[in-house]
Amino acid sequence: LTGTVKVTDNMTIERYSHVMHIVSNVEGQLKPGMDAIDVLKATFTAGTVSGAPKVRAMEIIEELEPSKRGIYAGAVGYLGFNGDMDVAIAIRTAVIKDNKLYVQAGAGIVADSVPQSEWDETQNKAKAVIRAAELVQAGLDNQAANIQTHAGKGA
């Protein structure tokens, strides 16, 4: 409803393994007849990954980017039977297709961006996802080796 929107956390710094993010939380009451899907449709693709003005920025992305973004910059989360919704922007993603891992990450390019700095930021963000995949693979390799060792002992 009008006047119910409030910022409950404003520009809080969250630290992660390879980057820091500025995070804000915005809450409000929906108008009667509106639901979580209406909110999702109104807010995604988020301006933080499309640019502004959003419609024109998305047209430019469509013209310039050689391939679709897939899940990158989309919504990941849940929609409850009671109408609750909690979603996040998928700003670092990993997709396995045809036994290949595809990692997506990005940076916020603005008028005074330094291209090399933005590239470095993107690489640092992707490293966290790649490292996680490496750890999973190492764990799977170790598990397979343990299974072979136990299988050779005869039970």
Summary of the structure (lengths in Angstrom):
residues: 155
radius of gyration: 20.6
end to end distance: 66.7
largest distance: 70.7
contacts: 319
relative contact order: 0.10
helix: 40%
strand: 26%
